[in-house]
């Protein structure tokens, strides 16, 4: 059961919003390959605002994800496609409903 999570807010530069959306869509395959990522969601909140929410069973899994390919891709994009560095916050899950 997932107990920990990460919530990331990502603000794209307007001219790169479509590329950031594509990056987050394509990141699904990377998330599927991560053994310790229980769930992974990317979403769009507005024209240039995106987010990622993912869950983990333990701190080791969460830290591994932060050192993984998705985080690296976001940091690579930060210099050109993002208006600011991603705001990534750890969360503790209180209750979970999964299918």
N, C-alpha and C positions, 0 to 999 in steps of 0.2 A: 504494500500500500504506500502510495506517495505521501510523504510527510513534509517535504520542503519544495519551494518553488523559486522561480525568478520572474520578475515582471519588468519588462524593458519598454521604455518609451523612445521612439525613434522619430526625429523630425527631419524630413528631407528638404533640400533646397527645391523650390517649385519646379525648376527645369529638370530635376532628376527624380521626381516623384514616381514616374512610370518605371524607371530603372530600379529604384528601391523596392517597389512592389514586386518586380520580377525576381530580384535577389531573394526576397523573403519567400516567394512561392517556390523557387528552386531549392531553398534551404531545407525544405521538407525531406528530401532524400538524404541530406546530411543528418538530420535529426533521426530518421529511421535507422541509420547506421550506428547511432550512439547507444551502446548497450545499457547505460544507466539512466537514460532519459525515458521516463515513464510516459508522459504526455507532452506534446509540443503543439502550440497554436501560434500562428501569425495572423495579424488582423490590421485593418485600416480604420482609423477613427475620423479622418477628414481628408481634405485634398492633399495634405503633405504630412499628416501625422499617422504613424504606424506603431505597432507594438508586437511584442512576443511574450507569451506566457508559457512556461514549461515547468514540469514537476519531476521530482527525484525522490528516491527512497531514503537517501542519506546525504550527508555533507560531501562525502567523497565523490558521489555522482554529480552533485551540483558544481563542485570545483572543477571536475573533469570537463564538464560542459563549458565552463567559463574559459578553459584553456583550449577548447576544441575549434573545429573548422568554422562553425557558424559565427562565433565571437570574433574570430580572426577576419572573416569576410566583412563583418560590420565595422571593425576597426580600420580595415583597408579602405572601406567606403567613406569613412568619417571625414577624411581630408577633402574629398571632392564632392560627394553626393549629399552629405548631411549638413544641416544648418548648425549642428552642435554635436558633441559626443553623445552617444546613446546613454540614456539614464537607466541604468540597470540596478534593480533593487531586489535583495533577497526577501523572501516571505516564508512564513511558517504556515502550513495549511491547518485549518481548524476542522474542516469537514470536507469530504469529497464524495461526489456522486459520479460514478462512471457507468457506462452501459454494461 
